[in-house]
Amino acid sequence: MPKNFEWAPDGKLPNIEEHSIKKLAVLRNYLDVYFDTVVPDPRMDRLNITLVDGFCGGGLYKNGDEETFGSPLVLLKAVEAARIRLNEGREKPLEINARFYFVDENEDHVECLRQQITNEGFGGEIGNSISLIVGDFAVELPNILQAIKQGQRAGRSIFVLDQFGYSDVPMGAISSIFRELDRPEVLLTFAIDSMLNYLRAESAALETYRQFGVDEAFIAEWNANKEDDALGRLITQRAVMCNIQSLSGAEFFTPFMLWSPTDNRWMMFAHLSRHQAARDKMLGVHWDSQNSFRHIGKGSLFSLGFDVRLMQSKDALFNFGDQDRQVLNRELLEVLPQEIRSHMVNDHVTMEVLLSRIGNKTAATNSDLLNAIEQLIGYRDLNVVNSHGNLKRAGSRISLTDGLIIPRQPDLFRR
C-alpha cells in the first residue's frame, strides 16, 4: 500500500482524494437504498446480514481541515441509520442483525481502526458483532465464508473490496464468494489502467494477469489499439470488464469508472451481484451521482469485450447526466423492439426474463426500460399480457410476471 494510505500509531491520518470521496458517497448512498429495498414488508421483524471490508484501513482520513470516515465507519453508520429509519412508524420493531468483518494486513491500520470504532461509540461490539482481523483478505476469506454460512441461511452479505491495485483480490476469491453464498454482493475497486500499463508480452504466462483472462490474443489486441490513448484504452478496458464478470460467477456486473487526477489514471468501481434488482438499484445510485462516473459505450444497449467499432463510431463516452438520459431514452425506442423480439419464445417473453437478459447490456434503469416499453405499447408495437395470458389494457401497470407479445399487426417489427 502506498505511504499516502498508511495509518500511523502516532495518529497521523492519510489524505483522501476527490475520487475516493465520491466512491465513499456512492457506497453510503447504495447502502441506504439497499436497506430500504430488502425490508419492504412492515411485518418483517428481522434482517440478518454480514458486511465485510477486506481492505479496511484505519477508518479515518484527513480531508483538508476536516476529517472523513473511511469505509468501515460508513458501513457501521449505515446500519445504525437504517435501524432508526426503518423502525419509524412500525408497530412491530425491526431487528437488523448485522455482523461486521474488518480485515487489513497492516496491524497499525487495524489498531487505528479499533480506536476510531471506539471513538464513535461502537467499541462494545468489538469481539461480538465486530471482528477486527489482521491478515490477508484472500487468506482469511474461507473462514469468513464459513462463518456466514453457519450464521445465515440466505448468506445475505456485502463485500467491500477497496484494493489499491488489481492483484490483491484474486479472481478465485471473488468466484468463491458467489459459489458459496446465495445472496452476496461485491463492490470491487480495480486499478484497470495500472494493469494495462504493466502488460508485456511475457505477462500472458503470469497468473497475476491470466486470472483476468489476459492471454496472447488479449495482449495482441491491446498492442494493436493502444496507440489511440483514448479509445484504444477504452476498448481494452471493456475486455477486462467482460473477463472479470464472466470469471467471477456474478450474473450481474455494473462497471463504472473513476478518474484519479493524482495518479492520472482510471480506476474501475464495479458492483457484482446475483440479482438484476440489485444491479438496478446500484445503477440508480450512479445516475444520482451523474458526472462522477462514466460508462464506456452507448447507454441504451451494449456488450462488454473488445469492440473495435468504437474506434470508428467515436461514441465511447457516456456520462450519467440529464442530456445522456434524453439520448438514452430516444435510443431505447429504436433498439428495444428488435432486442425484445430476440428473447421471445413463441412470440412471448416475460418482463422478468427480459430484464435478466438485458440487465448487463444497458445503462437504463428498470424505470427507464418500463417507460420505453409503455411507449412502445402505446404505439402498438407491443402488447402486454398477464400471467394467465390475458391481454392487459394500455396504461395498466406492468409487473415482472407480465409477458410481452407481438401484436397481430405489428408496425415497428416489420420496418
Contacts in CASP RR format, 6 or more apart in sequence:
PFRMAT RR
TARGET T0000
AUTHOR 0000-0000-0000
METHOD contacts of the structure
MODEL  1
MPKNFEWAPDGKLPNIEEHSIKKLAVLRNYLDVYFDTVVPDPRMDRLNIT
LVDGFCGGGLYKNGDEETFGSPLVLLKAVEAARIRLNEGREKPLEINARF
YFVDENEDHVECLRQQITNEGFGGEIGNSISLIVGDFAVELPNILQAIKQ
GQRAGRSIFVLDQFGYSDVPMGAISSIFRELDRPEVLLTFAIDSMLNYLR
AESAALETYRQFGVDEAFIAEWNANKEDDALGRLITQRAVMCNIQSLSGA
EFFTPFMLWSPTDNRWMMFAHLSRHQAARDKMLGVHWDSQNSFRHIGKGS
LFSLGFDVRLMQSKDALFNFGDQDRQVLNRELLEVLPQEIRSHMVNDHVT
MEVLLSRIGNKTAATNSDLLNAIEQLIGYRDLNVVNSHGNLKRAGSRISL
TDGLIIPRQPDLFRR
1 106 0 8 1.000
1 164 0 8 1.000
2 164 0 8 1.000
4 14 0 8 1.000
4 15 0 8 1.000
5 14 0 8 1.000
5 57 0 8 1.000
5 164 0 8 1.000
6 14 0 8 1.000
6 106 0 8 1.000
6 108 0 8 1.000
6 109 0 8 1.000
7 13 0 8 1.000
7 14 0 8 1.000
7 57 0 8 1.000
7 58 0 8 1.000
7 59 0 8 1.000
7 60 0 8 1.000
7 106 0 8 1.000
7 108 0 8 1.000
7 109 0 8 1.000
7 112 0 8 1.000
7 113 0 8 1.000
8 108 0 8 1.000
8 112 0 8 1.000
9 108 0 8 1.000
9 111 0 8 1.000
9 112 0 8 1.000
11 112 0 8 1.000
13 60 0 8 1.000
13 61 0 8 1.000
13 62 0 8 1.000
13 67 0 8 1.000
14 61 0 8 1.000
14 62 0 8 1.000
15 61 0 8 1.000
15 62 0 8 1.000
15 63 0 8 1.000
15 64 0 8 1.000
16 61 0 8 1.000
16 62 0 8 1.000
16 63 0 8 1.000
16 68 0 8 1.000
17 260 0 8 1.000
17 261 0 8 1.000
17 262 0 8 1.000
18 261 0 8 1.000
19 258 0 8 1.000
19 259 0 8 1.000
19 260 0 8 1.000
19 261 0 8 1.000
19 267 0 8 1.000
20 61 0 8 1.000
21 63 0 8 1.000
21 68 0 8 1.000
22 258 0 8 1.000
22 289 0 8 1.000
22 292 0 8 1.000
22 293 0 8 1.000
23 162 0 8 1.000
23 189 0 8 1.000
23 258 0 8 1.000
23 269 0 8 1.000
24 68 0 8 1.000
24 69 0 8 1.000
24 70 0 8 1.000
24 71 0 8 1.000
24 74 0 8 1.000
25 289 0 8 1.000
25 292 0 8 1.000
26 269 0 8 1.000
26 285 0 8 1.000
26 286 0 8 1.000
26 289 0 8 1.000
26 292 0 8 1.000
26 293 0 8 1.000
27 71 0 8 1.000
27 74 0 8 1.000
27 160 0 8 1.000
27 187 0 8 1.000
28 74 0 8 1.000
28 78 0 8 1.000
29 285 0 8 1.000
29 288 0 8 1.000
29 289 0 8 1.000
30 187 0 8 1.000
30 271 0 8 1.000
30 281 0 8 1.000
30 282 0 8 1.000
30 285 0 8 1.000
31 74 0 8 1.000
31 75 0 8 1.000
31 78 0 8 1.000
31 79 0 8 1.000
31 82 0 8 1.000
31 158 0 8 1.000
32 78 0 8 1.000
32 81 0 8 1.000
32 82 0 8 1.000
33 281 0 8 1.000
33 284 0 8 1.000
33 285 0 8 1.000
34 158 0 8 1.000
34 278 0 8 1.000
34 281 0 8 1.000
35 47 0 8 1.000
35 78 0 8 1.000
35 79 0 8 1.000
35 82 0 8 1.000
35 85 0 8 1.000
35 86 0 8 1.000
35 96 0 8 1.000
36 82 0 8 1.000
36 85 0 8 1.000
36 86 0 8 1.000
37 277 0 8 1.000
37 281 0 8 1.000
38 47 0 8 1.000
38 156 0 8 1.000
39 47 0 8 1.000
39 82 0 8 1.000
39 86 0 8 1.000
39 94 0 8 1.000
42 90 0 8 1.000
42 91 0 8 1.000
42 92 0 8 1.000
43 92 0 8 1.000
44 94 0 8 1.000
45 92 0 8 1.000
45 93 0 8 1.000
45 94 0 8 1.000
45 95 0 8 1.000
46 94 0 8 1.000
46 95 0 8 1.000
46 97 0 8 1.000
47 94 0 8 1.000
47 95 0 8 1.000
47 96 0 8 1.000
47 97 0 8 1.000
47 156 0 8 1.000
48 97 0 8 1.000
48 151 0 8 1.000
48 152 0 8 1.000
48 154 0 8 1.000
48 155 0 8 1.000
48 156 0 8 1.000
49 79 0 8 1.000
49 96 0 8 1.000
49 97 0 8 1.000
49 98 0 8 1.000
49 99 0 8 1.000
49 152 0 8 1.000
49 156 0 8 1.000
49 157 0 8 1.000
49 158 0 8 1.000
50 98 0 8 1.000
50 99 0 8 1.000
50 100 0 8 1.000
50 101 0 8 1.000
50 144 0 8 1.000
50 147 0 8 1.000
50 148 0 8 1.000
50 152 0 8 1.000
50 155 0 8 1.000
50 156 0 8 1.000
50 157 0 8 1.000
50 158 0 8 1.000
51 75 0 8 1.000
51 79 0 8 1.000
51 98 0 8 1.000
51 99 0 8 1.000
51 100 0 8 1.000
51 101 0 8 1.000
51 157 0 8 1.000
51 158 0 8 1.000
51 160 0 8 1.000
52 100 0 8 1.000
52 101 0 8 1.000
52 103 0 8 1.000
52 144 0 8 1.000
52 157 0 8 1.000
52 158 0 8 1.000
52 159 0 8 1.000
52 160 0 8 1.000
53 71 0 8 1.000
53 72 0 8 1.000
53 75 0 8 1.000
53 100 0 8 1.000
53 101 0 8 1.000
53 102 0 8 1.000
53 103 0 8 1.000
53 160 0 8 1.000
53 162 0 8 1.000
54 101 0 8 1.000
54 102 0 8 1.000
54 103 0 8 1.000
54 104 0 8 1.000
54 137 0 8 1.000
54 159 0 8 1.000
54 160 0 8 1.000
54 161 0 8 1.000
54 162 0 8 1.000
55 103 0 8 1.000
55 104 0 8 1.000
55 137 0 8 1.000
55 161 0 8 1.000
55 162 0 8 1.000
55 163 0 8 1.000
55 164 0 8 1.000
55 168 0 8 1.000
56 71 0 8 1.000
56 72 0 8 1.000
56 102 0 8 1.000
56 103 0 8 1.000
56 104 0 8 1.000
56 109 0 8 1.000
56 110 0 8 1.000
56 113 0 8 1.000
57 70 0 8 1.000
57 72 0 8 1.000
57 104 0 8 1.000
57 106 0 8 1.000
57 109 0 8 1.000
57 110 0 8 1.000
57 112 0 8 1.000
57 113 0 8 1.000
58 70 0 8 1.000
58 72 0 8 1.000
58 104 0 8 1.000
58 109 0 8 1.000
58 110 0 8 1.000
58 112 0 8 1.000
58 113 0 8 1.000
58 116 0 8 1.000
59 69 0 8 1.000
59 70 0 8 1.000
59 71 0 8 1.000
59 72 0 8 1.000
59 73 0 8 1.000
59 112 0 8 1.000
59 113 0 8 1.000
59 116 0 8 1.000
60 67 0 8 1.000
60 68 0 8 1.000
60 69 0 8 1.000
60 70 0 8 1.000
60 73 0 8 1.000
60 112 0 8 1.000
60 116 0 8 1.000
61 67 0 8 1.000
61 68 0 8 1.000
61 69 0 8 1.000
61 70 0 8 1.000
62 68 0 8 1.000
69 77 0 8 1.000
69 116 0 8 1.000
71 160 0 8 1.000
71 162 0 8 1.000
72 100 0 8 1.000
72 102 0 8 1.000
72 113 0 8 1.000
72 116 0 8 1.000
72 117 0 8 1.000
73 116 0 8 1.000
73 117 0 8 1.000
73 120 0 8 1.000
75 100 0 8 1.000
75 158 0 8 1.000
75 160 0 8 1.000
76 100 0 8 1.000
76 117 0 8 1.000
76 120 0 8 1.000
76 122 0 8 1.000
76 130 0 8 1.000
77 120 0 8 1.000
79 96 0 8 1.000
79 98 0 8 1.000
82 96 0 8 1.000
83 94 0 8 1.000
83 96 0 8 1.000
86 94 0 8 1.000
86 96 0 8 1.000
87 93 0 8 1.000
87 94 0 8 1.000
98 129 0 8 1.000
99 129 0 8 1.000
99 131 0 8 1.000
99 147 0 8 1.000
99 148 0 8 1.000
100 125 0 8 1.000
100 129 0 8 1.000
100 130 0 8 1.000
100 131 0 8 1.000
101 131 0 8 1.000
101 133 0 8 1.000
101 140 0 8 1.000
101 144 0 8 1.000
101 147 0 8 1.000
102 110 0 8 1.000
102 113 0 8 1.000
102 130 0 8 1.000
102 131 0 8 1.000
102 132 0 8 1.000
102 133 0 8 1.000
103 133 0 8 1.000
103 135 0 8 1.000
103 137 0 8 1.000
103 140 0 8 1.000
103 144 0 8 1.000
104 110 0 8 1.000
104 113 0 8 1.000
104 133 0 8 1.000
104 134 0 8 1.000
104 135 0 8 1.000
105 134 0 8 1.000
105 135 0 8 1.000
105 136 0 8 1.000
105 137 0 8 1.000
106 134 0 8 1.000
107 134 0 8 1.000
110 132 0 8 1.000
110 133 0 8 1.000
110 134 0 8 1.000
113 132 0 8 1.000
114 123 0 8 1.000
114 126 0 8 1.000
114 132 0 8 1.000
117 123 0 8 1.000
117 125 0 8 1.000
117 126 0 8 1.000
117 130 0 8 1.000
118 124 0 8 1.000
118 126 0 8 1.000
122 130 0 8 1.000
123 130 0 8 1.000
126 132 0 8 1.000
133 140 0 8 1.000
137 161 0 8 1.000
137 168 0 8 1.000
137 169 0 8 1.000
137 173 0 8 1.000
138 168 0 8 1.000
138 169 0 8 1.000
138 170 0 8 1.000
138 173 0 8 1.000
141 173 0 8 1.000
141 176 0 8 1.000
141 177 0 8 1.000
142 176 0 8 1.000
145 176 0 8 1.000
145 177 0 8 1.000
145 180 0 8 1.000
145 181 0 8 1.000
148 155 0 8 1.000
148 157 0 8 1.000
148 181 0 8 1.000
149 155 0 8 1.000
149 180 0 8 1.000
149 181 0 8 1.000
154 182 0 8 1.000
154 183 0 8 1.000
155 181 0 8 1.000
155 182 0 8 1.000
155 183 0 8 1.000
155 184 0 8 1.000
156 182 0 8 1.000
156 183 0 8 1.000
156 184 0 8 1.000
157 177 0 8 1.000
157 181 0 8 1.000
157 183 0 8 1.000
157 184 0 8 1.000
157 185 0 8 1.000
158 184 0 8 1.000
158 185 0 8 1.000
158 186 0 8 1.000
158 187 0 8 1.000
159 177 0 8 1.000
159 184 0 8 1.000
159 185 0 8 1.000
159 186 0 8 1.000
159 187 0 8 1.000
160 187 0 8 1.000
161 169 0 8 1.000
161 174 0 8 1.000
161 186 0 8 1.000
161 187 0 8 1.000
161 188 0 8 1.000
161 189 0 8 1.000
162 187 0 8 1.000
162 189 0 8 1.000
163 169 0 8 1.000
163 188 0 8 1.000
163 189 0 8 1.000
163 190 0 8 1.000
163 191 0 8 1.000
164 189 0 8 1.000
164 191 0 8 1.000
165 189 0 8 1.000
165 190 0 8 1.000
165 191 0 8 1.000
165 194 0 8 1.000
166 190 0 8 1.000
166 191 0 8 1.000
166 192 0 8 1.000
166 194 0 8 1.000
166 195 0 8 1.000
166 212 0 8 1.000
167 208 0 8 1.000
169 188 0 8 1.000
169 190 0 8 1.000
170 211 0 8 1.000
171 211 0 8 1.000
171 212 0 8 1.000
171 244 0 8 1.000
171 247 0 8 1.000
171 248 0 8 1.000
172 211 0 8 1.000
174 186 0 8 1.000
174 188 0 8 1.000
174 244 0 8 1.000
174 247 0 8 1.000
174 248 0 8 1.000
174 249 0 8 1.000
174 250 0 8 1.000
174 272 0 8 1.000
175 247 0 8 1.000
175 248 0 8 1.000
175 249 0 8 1.000
177 184 0 8 1.000
177 186 0 8 1.000
178 184 0 8 1.000
178 186 0 8 1.000
178 248 0 8 1.000
178 249 0 8 1.000
178 250 0 8 1.000
178 272 0 8 1.000
178 274 0 8 1.000
179 249 0 8 1.000
182 274 0 8 1.000
183 274 0 8 1.000
183 275 0 8 1.000
184 273 0 8 1.000
184 274 0 8 1.000
185 271 0 8 1.000
185 272 0 8 1.000
185 273 0 8 1.000
185 278 0 8 1.000
186 248 0 8 1.000
186 250 0 8 1.000
186 270 0 8 1.000
186 271 0 8 1.000
186 272 0 8 1.000
186 273 0 8 1.000
187 269 0 8 1.000
187 270 0 8 1.000
187 271 0 8 1.000
187 272 0 8 1.000
188 244 0 8 1.000
188 268 0 8 1.000
188 269 0 8 1.000
188 270 0 8 1.000
188 271 0 8 1.000
188 272 0 8 1.000
189 267 0 8 1.000
189 268 0 8 1.000
189 269 0 8 1.000
190 240 0 8 1.000
190 244 0 8 1.000
190 267 0 8 1.000
190 268 0 8 1.000
190 269 0 8 1.000
190 270 0 8 1.000
191 265 0 8 1.000
191 267 0 8 1.000
191 268 0 8 1.000
192 237 0 8 1.000
192 240 0 8 1.000
192 241 0 8 1.000
192 257 0 8 1.000
192 266 0 8 1.000
192 267 0 8 1.000
192 268 0 8 1.000
193 233 0 8 1.000
193 237 0 8 1.000
193 265 0 8 1.000
193 266 0 8 1.000
193 267 0 8 1.000
194 265 0 8 1.000
195 209 0 8 1.000
195 212 0 8 1.000
195 240 0 8 1.000
196 222 0 8 1.000
196 226 0 8 1.000
196 233 0 8 1.000
196 236 0 8 1.000
196 237 0 8 1.000
196 240 0 8 1.000
197 265 0 8 1.000
199 209 0 8 1.000
199 214 0 8 1.000
199 219 0 8 1.000
199 222 0 8 1.000
200 219 0 8 1.000
201 219 0 8 1.000
203 209 0 8 1.000
203 214 0 8 1.000
203 219 0 8 1.000
204 210 0 8 1.000
204 214 0 8 1.000
204 215 0 8 1.000
204 216 0 8 1.000
204 218 0 8 1.000
204 219 0 8 1.000
211 247 0 8 1.000
212 240 0 8 1.000
212 243 0 8 1.000
212 244 0 8 1.000
212 247 0 8 1.000
213 243 0 8 1.000
213 247 0 8 1.000
214 243 0 8 1.000
218 236 0 8 1.000
218 239 0 8 1.000
221 235 0 8 1.000
221 236 0 8 1.000
221 239 0 8 1.000
221 306 0 8 1.000
222 236 0 8 1.000
225 231 0 8 1.000
225 232 0 8 1.000
225 233 0 8 1.000
225 235 0 8 1.000
225 236 0 8 1.000
225 308 0 8 1.000
225 311 0 8 1.000
226 232 0 8 1.000
226 233 0 8 1.000
226 236 0 8 1.000
228 311 0 8 1.000
230 316 0 8 1.000
231 310 0 8 1.000
231 311 0 8 1.000
231 314 0 8 1.000
231 316 0 8 1.000
232 310 0 8 1.000
232 311 0 8 1.000
234 296 0 8 1.000
234 297 0 8 1.000
234 310 0 8 1.000
234 316 0 8 1.000
234 317 0 8 1.000
235 306 0 8 1.000
235 307 0 8 1.000
235 308 0 8 1.000
235 310 0 8 1.000
235 311 0 8 1.000
235 316 0 8 1.000
236 306 0 8 1.000
237 257 0 8 1.000
237 266 0 8 1.000
237 268 0 8 1.000
237 296 0 8 1.000
238 296 0 8 1.000
238 304 0 8 1.000
238 305 0 8 1.000
238 306 0 8 1.000
238 307 0 8 1.000
239 304 0 8 1.000
239 305 0 8 1.000
239 306 0 8 1.000
240 268 0 8 1.000
241 253 0 8 1.000
241 255 0 8 1.000
241 268 0 8 1.000
241 270 0 8 1.000
241 296 0 8 1.000
241 304 0 8 1.000
241 305 0 8 1.000
242 303 0 8 1.000
242 304 0 8 1.000
242 305 0 8 1.000
243 305 0 8 1.000
244 253 0 8 1.000
244 255 0 8 1.000
244 270 0 8 1.000
245 253 0 8 1.000
245 255 0 8 1.000
245 272 0 8 1.000
245 304 0 8 1.000
245 360 0 8 1.000
248 272 0 8 1.000
250 272 0 8 1.000
250 273 0 8 1.000
250 274 0 8 1.000
251 273 0 8 1.000
251 274 0 8 1.000
251 275 0 8 1.000
251 276 0 8 1.000
251 356 0 8 1.000
251 360 0 8 1.000
252 272 0 8 1.000
252 273 0 8 1.000
252 274 0 8 1.000
252 275 0 8 1.000
252 276 0 8 1.000
252 278 0 8 1.000
252 279 0 8 1.000
252 359 0 8 1.000
252 360 0 8 1.000
253 270 0 8 1.000
253 271 0 8 1.000
253 272 0 8 1.000
253 279 0 8 1.000
253 304 0 8 1.000
253 360 0 8 1.000
254 270 0 8 1.000
254 271 0 8 1.000
254 272 0 8 1.000
254 279 0 8 1.000
254 282 0 8 1.000
254 283 0 8 1.000
254 286 0 8 1.000
255 268 0 8 1.000
255 269 0 8 1.000
255 270 0 8 1.000
255 295 0 8 1.000
255 296 0 8 1.000
255 304 0 8 1.000
256 268 0 8 1.000
256 269 0 8 1.000
256 270 0 8 1.000
256 286 0 8 1.000
256 293 0 8 1.000
256 294 0 8 1.000
256 295 0 8 1.000
257 266 0 8 1.000
257 267 0 8 1.000
257 268 0 8 1.000
257 269 0 8 1.000
257 293 0 8 1.000
257 294 0 8 1.000
257 295 0 8 1.000
257 296 0 8 1.000
258 266 0 8 1.000
258 267 0 8 1.000
258 268 0 8 1.000
258 269 0 8 1.000
258 292 0 8 1.000
258 293 0 8 1.000
259 265 0 8 1.000
259 266 0 8 1.000
259 267 0 8 1.000
260 266 0 8 1.000
260 267 0 8 1.000
269 293 0 8 1.000
271 278 0 8 1.000
271 279 0 8 1.000
271 282 0 8 1.000
273 279 0 8 1.000
273 282 0 8 1.000
276 355 0 8 1.000
276 356 0 8 1.000
276 359 0 8 1.000
277 366 0 8 1.000
279 359 0 8 1.000
279 360 0 8 1.000
280 355 0 8 1.000
280 359 0 8 1.000
280 365 0 8 1.000
280 366 0 8 1.000
283 363 0 8 1.000
283 364 0 8 1.000
283 365 0 8 1.000
284 365 0 8 1.000
286 293 0 8 1.000
286 320 0 8 1.000
287 320 0 8 1.000
287 321 0 8 1.000
287 325 0 8 1.000
287 365 0 8 1.000
289 320 0 8 1.000
290 319 0 8 1.000
290 320 0 8 1.000
290 321 0 8 1.000
290 322 0 8 1.000
291 319 0 8 1.000
291 320 0 8 1.000
291 321 0 8 1.000
292 320 0 8 1.000
293 319 0 8 1.000
293 320 0 8 1.000
294 317 0 8 1.000
294 318 0 8 1.000
294 319 0 8 1.000
294 320 0 8 1.000
295 318 0 8 1.000
295 319 0 8 1.000
295 320 0 8 1.000
295 363 0 8 1.000
296 310 0 8 1.000
296 316 0 8 1.000
296 317 0 8 1.000
296 318 0 8 1.000
297 310 0 8 1.000
297 315 0 8 1.000
297 316 0 8 1.000
297 317 0 8 1.000
297 318 0 8 1.000
298 315 0 8 1.000
298 318 0 8 1.000
298 328 0 8 1.000
298 331 0 8 1.000
299 318 0 8 1.000
299 324 0 8 1.000
299 327 0 8 1.000
299 328 0 8 1.000
299 331 0 8 1.000
299 362 0 8 1.000
299 363 0 8 1.000
299 364 0 8 1.000
300 328 0 8 1.000
300 331 0 8 1.000
300 332 0 8 1.000
300 334 0 8 1.000
300 335 0 8 1.000
300 362 0 8 1.000
300 363 0 8 1.000
300 364 0 8 1.000
301 331 0 8 1.000
301 335 0 8 1.000
301 336 0 8 1.000
301 339 0 8 1.000
301 358 0 8 1.000
301 361 0 8 1.000
301 362 0 8 1.000
302 361 0 8 1.000
302 362 0 8 1.000
303 361 0 8 1.000
304 360 0 8 1.000
310 316 0 8 1.000
318 324 0 8 1.000
318 363 0 8 1.000
320 363 0 8 1.000
324 363 0 8 1.000
325 368 0 8 1.000
328 363 0 8 1.000
328 364 0 8 1.000
328 368 0 8 1.000
329 368 0 8 1.000
329 371 0 8 1.000
329 372 0 8 1.000
332 362 0 8 1.000
332 364 0 8 1.000
332 368 0 8 1.000
332 369 0 8 1.000
332 372 0 8 1.000
333 372 0 8 1.000
333 375 0 8 1.000
333 376 0 8 1.000
336 369 0 8 1.000
336 372 0 8 1.000
336 373 0 8 1.000
336 376 0 8 1.000
337 376 0 8 1.000
337 381 0 8 1.000
337 382 0 8 1.000
337 412 0 8 1.000
337 413 0 8 1.000
338 413 0 8 1.000
339 358 0 8 1.000
340 349 0 8 1.000
340 354 0 8 1.000
340 373 0 8 1.000
340 382 0 8 1.000
340 404 0 8 1.000
341 406 0 8 1.000
341 413 0 8 1.000
343 349 0 8 1.000
343 353 0 8 1.000
343 354 0 8 1.000
343 357 0 8 1.000
343 358 0 8 1.000
344 404 0 8 1.000
344 405 0 8 1.000
344 406 0 8 1.000
347 405 0 8 1.000
347 406 0 8 1.000
348 385 0 8 1.000
348 403 0 8 1.000
348 404 0 8 1.000
348 405 0 8 1.000
349 403 0 8 1.000
349 404 0 8 1.000
350 400 0 8 1.000
350 401 0 8 1.000
350 402 0 8 1.000
350 403 0 8 1.000
350 404 0 8 1.000
351 398 0 8 1.000
351 399 0 8 1.000
351 400 0 8 1.000
351 401 0 8 1.000
351 402 0 8 1.000
351 403 0 8 1.000
351 404 0 8 1.000
352 400 0 8 1.000
352 401 0 8 1.000
354 404 0 8 1.000
355 366 0 8 1.000
355 369 0 8 1.000
355 400 0 8 1.000
358 369 0 8 1.000
362 369 0 8 1.000
364 372 0 8 1.000
370 398 0 8 1.000
373 382 0 8 1.000
373 384 0 8 1.000
373 398 0 8 1.000
373 404 0 8 1.000
374 395 0 8 1.000
374 398 0 8 1.000
376 382 0 8 1.000
376 412 0 8 1.000
377 383 0 8 1.000
377 384 0 8 1.000
377 394 0 8 1.000
377 395 0 8 1.000
378 394 0 8 1.000
378 395 0 8 1.000
379 411 0 8 1.000
379 412 0 8 1.000
380 407 0 8 1.000
380 409 0 8 1.000
380 410 0 8 1.000
380 411 0 8 1.000
381 407 0 8 1.000
381 410 0 8 1.000
381 411 0 8 1.000
381 412 0 8 1.000
381 413 0 8 1.000
382 404 0 8 1.000
382 405 0 8 1.000
382 406 0 8 1.000
382 407 0 8 1.000
383 391 0 8 1.000
383 404 0 8 1.000
383 405 0 8 1.000
383 406 0 8 1.000
383 407 0 8 1.000
384 391 0 8 1.000
384 392 0 8 1.000
384 396 0 8 1.000
384 398 0 8 1.000
384 402 0 8 1.000
384 403 0 8 1.000
384 404 0 8 1.000
384 405 0 8 1.000
385 391 0 8 1.000
385 392 0 8 1.000
385 402 0 8 1.000
385 403 0 8 1.000
385 404 0 8 1.000
385 405 0 8 1.000
386 392 0 8 1.000
386 401 0 8 1.000
386 402 0 8 1.000
386 403 0 8 1.000
387 401 0 8 1.000
387 402 0 8 1.000
387 403 0 8 1.000
389 403 0 8 1.000
392 398 0 8 1.000
392 402 0 8 1.000
406 413 0 8 1.000
END
